[in-house]
Amino acid sequence: MKWMIASDIHGSAYYCRRMLEAYDRENAQRLLLLGDILYHGPRNDLPREYDPKAVIAMLNGRRQDILCVRGNCDAEVDQMVLQFPILADYCVIADGTRLIYATHGHLYNEQKLLPLHEGDILLHGHTHVQGCVVHEHYIYMNPGSVSIPKEGSPHGYMLLENGEFVWKDLDGAEITRF
């Protein structure tokens, strides 16, 4: 199965549309969203084409493909309009002999770990910075932000297929792979 992994849309209709175009172009079967779907948050400027209602319509149209965890900017009121679950603090995906713990990053992160075994992956967004760090007992990965990237990261996403991760920008240009 091919997964697309993205985070931090923050209500941008423009970047949500571009993300879904990339999803179609990549022929992924599932879209894993790592939170911060509709609201931009008090620390961020408004993203391009800030229009949460348009984001709701676009994502609800793909609800059967989406797995999502809650970000620090997501609330129960957002769950009332989104037609797929968004309020779990994390989810666990089995990938061969390792587990992938997907979370937003504000509750669980490199400083506050989930119950990881050797080789498991901690996957989160929140920082808006793409990254991959191989620690002694686990691997940390971050797809960056779809709409408000920081520290020179591109507007981007990750793919997971056959145990391999690929980071790309929204135009589909490969940045790195692991």
C-alpha positions in Angstrom: 0.0 0.0 0.0 1.2 3.5 -0.8 0.6 6.1 1.9 0.9 9.9 1.5 1.7 11.6 4.8 1.1 15.3 5.3 0.7 17.8 8.1 -0.3 21.3 9.1 -2.7 22.4 6.3 -3.9 25.2 8.7 -7.0 26.0 6.7 -5.3 26.9 3.4 -7.6 26.0 0.5 -4.7 26.7 -1.9 -2.3 24.2 -0.3 -5.0 21.7 0.5 -5.9 21.6 -3.2 -2.2 21.2 -4.2 -1.8 18.4 -1.6 -4.8 16.5 -3.1 -3.5 17.0 -6.6 -0.2 15.5 -5.4 -2.1 12.7 -3.8 -3.8 11.9 -7.1 -0.6 12.2 -9.0 1.2 9.8 -6.7 -1.6 7.2 -6.9 -1.5 6.8 -3.1 -4.2 4.6 -1.5 -4.3 6.4 1.9 -3.7 9.9 3.2 -2.4 10.2 6.7 -2.8 13.7 8.1 -0.8 14.6 11.2 -3.1 17.3 12.5 -3.7 21.1 12.4 -6.3 20.8 9.6 -8.5 23.9 9.7 -7.3 26.6 12.0 -4.0 28.6 11.5 -3.2 29.1 15.2 -2.2 32.3 17.0 1.5 31.9 16.3 1.1 31.7 12.5 0.2 34.2 9.9 -2.8 33.4 7.7 -1.8 31.0 5.0 -2.5 31.6 1.4 -6.2 31.3 0.6 -7.2 30.8 4.2 -10.7 29.2 3.7 -11.4 26.4 6.3 -14.9 25.8 4.7 -13.3 25.0 1.3 -10.8 22.7 3.1 -13.7 20.9 4.8 -15.4 20.3 1.5 -12.2 19.0 -0.2 -11.2 16.7 2.6 -14.8 15.4 3.3 -14.8 14.4 -0.4 -11.9 12.1 0.3 -13.0 10.9 3.8 -12.7 7.2 2.9 -9.0 7.6 2.2 -8.0 9.7 5.3 -6.5 8.7 8.6 -5.9 11.6 10.9 -4.6 12.5 14.3 -5.3 15.6 16.4 -3.1 18.7 16.2 -2.8 21.4 18.8 -5.0 23.7 16.6 -7.7 21.0 16.1 -10.8 21.0 18.3 -14.1 19.2 18.9 -15.9 21.8 16.8 -13.7 20.7 13.9 -14.8 17.1 14.3 -18.4 18.3 14.0 -17.8 19.4 10.4 -15.2 16.9 9.2 -16.6 13.5 8.3 -13.6 11.4 9.3 -12.1 11.0 12.8 -9.6 13.7 13.8 -9.4 13.6 17.6 -7.0 10.7 18.4 -3.7 11.8 19.9 -1.9 9.2 18.0 -2.3 6.1 15.8 -0.1 3.1 15.3 0.6 1.6 11.9 2.3 -1.8 11.5 5.0 -1.7 8.8 6.6 -5.1 8.6 8.4 -5.8 11.9 8.4 -2.2 13.1 5.6 0.1 14.3 5.0 3.7 13.1 3.6 5.9 15.8 1.9 8.8 14.1 1.1 11.9 16.2 1.0 15.6 15.8 4.1 16.4 17.9 2.7 18.7 20.6 2.1 15.9 23.1 4.5 13.2 22.0 7.8 14.0 20.4 11.5 13.4 20.8 11.4 14.8 24.3 8.3 12.8 25.3 8.3 9.4 23.6 5.6 6.9 23.0 6.4 3.2 23.9 8.9 2.7 21.0 10.9 -0.5 20.4 14.2 -0.6 18.6 13.6 0.3 14.9 10.2 1.8 15.5 9.4 5.2 13.9 8.1 8.3 15.7 6.3 10.3 12.9 5.0 13.8 13.6 4.4 17.2 12.2 3.9 20.3 14.4 7.4 21.9 13.8 6.7 22.6 10.1 10.2 21.4 9.4 10.9 18.3 7.3 13.3 15.9 9.0 14.7 12.5 9.7 16.9 11.6 12.7 18.1 8.1 13.4 18.3 7.8 17.2 19.9 4.8 19.0 16.6 3.0 19.4 14.1 4.6 17.1 13.8 6.9 14.1 12.1 10.3 14.1 10.5 11.6 10.9 8.6 14.7 10.0 6.9 15.5 6.6 7.1 19.3 7.3 4.1 21.5 6.6 1.8 21.6 3.6 1.0 25.3 4.0 3.3 27.1 6.4 6.8 25.5 6.2 9.6 26.8 8.4 13.4 26.9 8.5 13.7 26.6 4.8 11.6 23.5 4.4 9.5 23.3 1.2 5.7 23.1 1.1 5.7 19.3 1.1 4.7 15.8 2.1 6.1 12.3 2.5 5.3 9.0 0.8 5.6 5.5 2.4 5.6 2.5 0.2 7.2 -0.9 0.7 9.0 0.3 3.8 10.7 3.3 2.1 10.0 6.9 2.9 10.3 9.7 0.3 10.1 13.4 1.0 8.8 15.6 -1.8 7.7 19.1 -2.4 4.2 19.9 -3.7 5.4 19.9 -7.3 6.5 16.2 -6.8 10.2 16.9 -6.8 12.0 14.4 -4.6 14.0 16.0 -1.7 15.3 12.9 0.0 14.5 9.3 0.8 15.0 6.9 3.7 
